[in-house]
């Protein structure tokens, strides 16, 4: 599995349609976190940029995952394959409810 960083630019004007899709966007992001596909999801304070790090086999798979975002049609993407991804949470074991 490869690591990718997606640099997302959001529109300057947030329409009613955009705003109405935010709860669905958050639900999809939470689903992808739950599946272990997303490593991080960050929004800039001016609400113009989102940065996502995720795990995928290829850039095509990244595009397929991002296409599930309800806000996808409002996003301009730049995708970068990472050599590695380290984070403070990477060394914390996941709790299993089994």
Number of C-alpha atoms within 10 A of each C-alpha: 9 14 21 24 20 20 17 19 16 19 14 9 8 12 10 8 9 16 11 12 13 14 11 13 18 14 13 17 21 14 13 16 15 10 9 11 18 20 19 14 15 11 13 9 8 7 13 14 16 17 16 18 21 23 19 19 11 14 15 10 12 20 14 12 17 18 12 13 19 19 19 15 10 15 16 13 16 11 15 13 17 12 8 8 14 8 9 6 10 10 8 8 7 8 6 5 4 3
